[in-house]
Amino acid sequence: MALILAYLHGKINSSLSNQMRQTKAMSPGYSIRWWERHAYSPPDINPIDFLRKRIEWRYAKGIPSVYPSLVILGDSKIRLKGLGNHLKKRKIPKFSLLFTSPPYNDLTHYHYDQWLRLWMLGGPDHPAGKGDYNKGRFESKSKYTSLLNSTFSEAAKWMKQNAVVYVRTDARAFTFQSTVNALKKAFPKKEFEFIARPYSKKTQTSLFGDDEQKPGEIDIIMRPAN
């Protein structure tokens, strides 16, 4: 299922569905109108042959080595508070690396952008984004700030003193500054490094007619102060 979801949508003849960015799927109505405007029709693909070739390519050099791990699915504000019980139960030490990219304020509808993959996993073909804050665009600046502060402060409890924190965030002023402020509160003794990540290719929105220059992203790397 993971391989099916990885190749579910993308470029024509490189994926199982119609022309679409691999990383996200625009909402159903929007996608259908775009396909019709460009006279796109579904590709004629044998799914078994298609997936067999990609599975053989992916594992041509063998199966990757794996290590014991723990995956916890859920709301970070809730799950992080119970993380201590998992660590104690499994005798897991505190962590050396926090590697994350929080949602960006009022930029992307995180639920709609994955509607096709969610449908493949049994969800509705026309997802509803209302009623669940975590499925929306994170428009509320106060709620967004609270989310970052609570999540990073809770995560800091389970990090080693010499841990490295690596965060990719939006370069737009509010999202970037809110993220930096939350990180400073959670990790006051760490030094900051900022690496600009401007967009090198056309964005999803530019493909759909929005040619406005986007600021890109920024990587924030935090290490123990010398």
Secondary structure, 3 states (H helix, E strand, C coil): CHHHHHCCCECCCCCCCCECCCCCCCCHHHHHHHHHHCCCCCCCCCHHHHHHHHHHHHCCCCCCCCCCCCCCCCCHHHHHHHHHHHHHHCCCCCEEEEEECCCCCCCCCCCHHHHHHHHHCCCCCCCCCCCCHHHCCCCCHHHHHHHHHHHHHHHHCCEEEEEEEEEEEECCHHHHHHHHHHHHHHCCCEEEEEEEECCCCCCHHHHCCCCCCCCCEEEEEEEECC
